[in-house]
Amino acid sequence: EVQLVESGGGLVQPGGSLRLSCAASGFTFDGYAMGWVRQAPGKGLEWVSSVSWNGGTTKYAEVIKGRFTISRDNAKNMLYLQMNSLKSEDTAVYYCARATRDAVVTVPLTLYDYWGQGTQVTVSS
């Protein structure tokens, strides 16, 4: 059974940092690209970032480019999202998702077939 479990969310002040983690199990982790998607209160799902199967290629949404860094550790079956210089508009539930292929993908979100339960990130003073 494929499982994706996010952790690391919480409350942080504007300008602060958080590191999200996603523990993957039930599939061959290094056979798939992975991504992060978020949903802000009252809004739809928004693609944030993706990484190829070996971490060699990364993609970022324009709104977070330069502030967030996606990475993965295939030996540990882990996906990460380092978030710096956080803004109030980054407040959302963050989901990790498995892509349907090993090469990096972005949108549409139908390119992801398994999702975690999400972790809440709240940026507020």
CORWOZI-V241796 format. One record per run of one state. SS is the DSSP state (@ for helix, = for strand, . for the rest). FROM is the first residue (numbers start at 1). LEN is the number of residues. Records with the same first field share a line. If there is no record, write none. Layout:
BEGIN
SS = FROM-LEN  FROM-LEN
END
This chain:
BEGIN
. = 1-2  8-2  13-5  26-3  32-2  40-5  52-6  61-7  74-4  84-4  91-1  100-9  116-3  124-2
= = 3-5  10-3  18-8  34-6  45-7  58-3  68-6  78-6  92-8  112-4  119-5
@ = 29-3  88-3  109-3
END
